[in-house]
Amino acid sequence: MILKIAFRNIFRQKRRTILTALAMIVGFMLSSVFIGWSDGIYSNIIDMFTRNRIGHIQVHQEGYLDRPSLYKNITVYESIGNTIQNNEGVEAWTPRLYAAGLGSVGEKSTAVRVVGIDLMREQNATKFSQKVIEGRPFQDIALNEAVIGNGLKKILKAEIGSDLVIFSQAADGSIANDLYKIVGITDSGDDITDRTTCYLNLSAAQELFVLEGRIHELVVIVSDINHVGRVTSSIKDTLRGLTLEVLPWQEVAKSFYNAMQADKQGDSIGRFVIILIVAMGVLNTVLMSVLERTREYGLLRAVGTKPIQIFGLVLCEVVIIAFASIVIGAAIGTTINYLLSVYGIEFIDGFTFGGMKFDKLHAEVNIRTLIIPTFTVMLSALLVSLYPAIKAARILPAKAMRTR
């Protein structure tokens, strides 16, 4: 009976029902798009940051990240890398060697960070060749070719074909110095990295620093970034017994991760404001409905309807409207998120986050864009309806019948 009366009241007052539903639909839609857009931005930033630079998981000798050293290196890395590759969810892995030195082109000199990479594996893992904006990557077998960052090129006044002299200290204490021809210029999206980094073929870097067969880092790329934690645990189990640290990107780049988390808290405040506006709109319409129907509720009480039934009637009406609004809002919100995920929004001048420049961002369609708005819209609608429902349940029949 309560359900029948609720449906009758909803369709009897179409204008009020539409106003209440619109508040919920708009709230659901805004919340859904807000979540889809923010999740899409975070996913784009994290994917670019991890795939282009640090990887999803890193493997080092114990204590290397706390205090990097030329001597804290990994031996038999090919065997370790193949073991890692056998873990479910691992897409690719690549070895890297790191060292510092002095780079010179002609009369210009500056400190450089030498990164030795296996070109084929680096290409599979981080698409290294796509970062080369001028010239070409070095050959797999070439030992005297280098690729430098765009910023380093400007500092050294270098060009494609220029000779780069690297001067440093090798792992055996000898002087490490050699001449390399610059064959490519990279743009990683990180100005700091591009001002200091010089890439060498891994075998060339190992020869320069007397680190034959040794590296400092194994970078692991997973097929699904949401499974990084599980894959990290799996790799730790397979490498148990070795003095190696296996760390996910959240620990490798703690400052970046903390900045992302702080930004997400700001998004939560934005969603709260949207829901608050929806709640106020629902409260206003439901309360006005109760006040306008005082005589009706008084009549129901006079014929024997219990207060709890009046209370349930008001809440039932709100739930029906909220359910219909959620369905419509979900359809609209998902459509908008889908369009934004396909076409995105392009920024004329772009913007920088975490040292990376972004020109175009896309939204994301996921389960969060439906679950969170559904829960918050339904819960907020029910909570703000409690007061009008209690007010309706406490109406006195005699007093209500005298209300005009």
N, C-alpha and C positions, 0 to 999 in steps of 0.2 A: 504493500500500500504506500509506504514512504517513497519507494522508488517511482511509482506511478505519479504521485503528487509532485515529486521533484521534477520529472520530465514535463509535466503539465505546466508547472510554474516557469520553467526555463523557456518553453516555446510561447507562453502567454505574454511574457515581457521580453519581446525580441530585442528591443533597443538596448535595454539594460544588459541582456545576455551578450549582445554583440560588443558593447563597450568593455565588459569584463573579459571576454575572450580576446579582444584585441590587445588589451594590456598584457595578457599572458603570452599571446602569440609573438608580439614584438619582443617581450622579455626573453622568451625562449630563443627566438631567432638571433637576437643580438648576442646572447650568451654563447650560443652555438658557434656563430661566426667568430666571436672574440676568441674562443678556445681554439677553433680550427686555424685561425690566422696566427695566434701566438705559438701554437704547437708546430705549425709549418715553418715559422721563422726560426724557432729553436732547432728544429730538425735540419734546416738548411745550413744554419751556422755551425752546428755540431758536426754535420757530415763534411762540410768544407774544412773545418778546423782539424778534424781527425784524419780524414782521407788525404788531404793535401799536405799535412805537416807531421803530426805526431803519431798517427795510427790509432787504432782502437785499443790495442794492448801493446805494452813494451816489455822486453825481457833484457835484464842487465845483470852484471855481477852485483852481489850484495853491497849496498852502500854507494853505488856509482852515482845515483841521482843526487844524493846528499852532498857528495864531494866528487865530482867528475875527475877522473885521472886517466892519463894515457895508459897506465899500467893495469887498470881494472878492466881487463878485456875478457872476451869469451873465445875459447878454442873449440875446435870441432863443431863449428856453428852449422855446417851443412847437415850434419847428423841431427843436431838439435832442431833445426828448422824443419827437416822432414818429419820428425816426431810430432812437432806442433801441427804440421799440415794434416796429419792423420786424425786430428781432433774434429769432431762434428761441429760445423758452424764456421770453421776457419776457411776464409776465401783465398787469402794469399799471405805470404810473409816475405820480408826483405831485410838483408843485413846492412848495417851502416857502421862506418868508422869515423870518429870525431877527433880532431886535433886543432890546435891553435898555432898561428904562425904570423909571419910578416909577408905581405904580398906587395910586389913592386912591378910597375909598368913604366918603363923609362925612368923619369926622375920622381914619379909619384909613388909613395909607399903608404901603407896603412895596415892595421891589424886585420887578419882574416880568420874566418872559421872554416877549416877544411873539412869537407864531408865526403868520405869515400862511399860510393854506392855501386851496387850491382845493377847495371842499367836495365837488363831484362826483367829482373825481379822487381825493381823499383817502378818500372813501367806497369807491370801487372798490379802492383799494390796501390800506387799513388798517381799513376798516369803522368809520369815525370815529363814526357815529351810535350804535353799540353802546356806546361809552364814555360817552355822555351819560346820566347816572343821574337827572337832575332837569331839568325844562324841556325845551328842544328845541335842535337845532343852529340856527345863524343861517341866514338866507335867502341864496341865491346872489347876489341883487342888493342885499342890505341892506349899507350901509356903516357903520351906526352900532350894530351889534350885536356882542356879545362872548360867548364861552363860556370859563369859567374852571375851574381845577382845584378839586377838593373841599377840598384843604388851603388853597388861596388864599382860598376862600370863608370858611373859619373864621378865618383871619388878619384878613381885612378886615371880618368880621362882615356879609358881603354876603348878599343874597337874590335870588331871581329877580325881575327888574324894577328892581333897584338900578342907579344910575348910576355908571359906572366912568370915572374921569378918568385918562388915560395921558399922562405927561409925559416927554419924552426929547429927543434931538437928531437932526435929520434928516441925510440924506446930503449936503445942500448947505450944512450948517452952521447952518441956521435952527432955531428951537425947534419941536419936534414935540409938539403937545398937542391932544387932542380928547376928546369925551365919547361914551361908548358905553353902551348899555343891556345889562345882563347877562340873557341869555335861556336859558342852559344851564349845567349843572355837570357836569364830567367826572370819571371815576375810571379812570385808565389802569392801575392796579395798581402804580404806582411813586409812593411817598409824596413823594419829593424833587421829581419832576416836577410832581405835583399841587399842591405848595405854592408854586410859582413861575410856572406857565404860564398865559398868557392867549391864547386863540385868536381871531384876527380873520379876516374874509374877506380873501383875498389882495389884491384890489383896494383894500380899505380900508387894509391895512397898507402897500401900495405908495404910496398917497396920503399916509398919515401920515408916512412916512419919506422921501418924495420919491424913490422908487425905481420910477417907472413903467416897466413892461416888464422889470423885473429881479427876480431871486430869488437865494438863496444855496445852495440845495440841490435836487437832483433825487433822489428816492427811487424805487428800482426794485424791484418784486416779481417774482420768478420763479415759474414753475409748479411746479418741483421744486427744493427747497433743496439737494439733492445735486449739482445742476448749476450751482451759483453760480460756481464757478471757470471753467467753460467759457463761461458767459454773460458774465462779467466780461471775459474775453479778447476775446470777440466785440464787446462794446461799445467796448472800447479801440481795436479795429481800425477800427470805423466812425467814431469821433470823433478819429482820428489827425489831427494838424495843429492841433487846438484846444488852448488852454492849460487843459485840464481834467484833474482827477484822478478816476479811476474806481476805487473801492475796495470790496471785498467786506466783508460784515459782520464777518468775523474780524479785519480790520485797523481797521475803524471802532471796534469795541468790543474792543480788545485785552485789557483787564483781565478782562472777562467771559469771553472765549474762553480765556484762560490759566487762569482759575478752573475752567472746564469740563474742560480737559485734565488739570489736577491731580486733579480729582475722578475722572476716568476711570482714572487710574493707581491710585487707591485701589480701584476696582472690579477691576482686574487682579489685585491682591493677593488679593481675595476669591475670584476664580476659581481662583487658584493653590492656595489653601487647600482648596477643594473637590476639586480634582484630586489633591492630595496625600493626602487622606483616602481617595479611591478607590484610588490607587496602593498605599497601605499595606494596604488590604483585599485587593486582588488578589494582592499579594506574599505575604501570609499564607496565603491559600488555595492558591495554586500551590505554594508551598514545602512546605506540609503534604502536598500531593498527591504531590510528589516523594519525600518521606521515607516515606510510606506505601507507595509502589510501588517501593521499592528492589529487592526480590527480582524484580519484574517486569522492571525495566530490566536487572538482572544477567542474567536469563534471555535477554533479547533480545541482549545483548552476547555471551553464550555461544554462541548459534546463528549468530553472524556479523554482527549488525547493527552498522553503523559508528557511532562517536560523533556524527558530524555528523547522522546520521539520528535518533538519540535527541534531539539538540538541536532539530532541526526538528520532531519530534513534539510536544514540550512547547509550542513556539511556535505550532504549528498549532492545538493545542487552545485556546490562549488567543485566537488570532485568530478562531476560529469562535464562541467564546462572546462575544467583544467585538463581532463583527458583529451577532449576534442581539440583543445588549443595546442596541446603537446604534439598531437598527430600532425596538425597543420604546420605548426612551427618547425617540427622536425623535417618535414618535406621541403619547406622554404629554406631553412638553414643548411640542410645537406646540399641542396641545389647550388646555393651561393658558394659554399665551401668547395664543391666540386669544380665550379667555374674558376674560382680563385686558384685552385690547385693545378688546373690545366693551363690557364693563361697568366696567372700571377699579376703582380703589379710592378711596373718598371719605374725606376727612379732616374730622373734625368742626370743628376749629379752624383747619385749613389750615396752610400754612407759607409762609415767604418765601424767595425765592432771587433774587439780583440785583435786589432792590427790587420784585419782583413776587410777588403772593400767589397760591397755588395751593390749590384746594379738592378737586380730583379729578385723578388721574393715570391714564394708560393705558399698558399694555405695547405692544410692537410685534412683529409677526411678520415676520422678514426672513431672508435667507440666512445671516446671521452666527449666528443661533440654532441652525443645523444644522451649518455648516462648522466653527466653532471647537470645539464640544463633540465632534464626530466625530473631528477631528484630535487633540485633547488626550487623549480617552479611549483611542483606539487606540494613540497613541504612548506614553502612560504605561503602558498594559497591557503593551506589548511591552518597554519598558525595564525594568520591574520583574520581568518574566519571564526576563530574560537570566540572572540569577544562578541561579535554580532550574534553568533549561535547561542551563547549563554544569555545574552540580552533577550533574545526571542523566547528562550525556554523559561525565563523568569517573568514573562508578561502575565499580569493578573487579568482574568477574563472580564470582571466587572469594569475595571478601569479601561481596558482596551475597547470595550464596546461603546464607551462614551467618547472615544477618540474620533475626530472628524478627518 
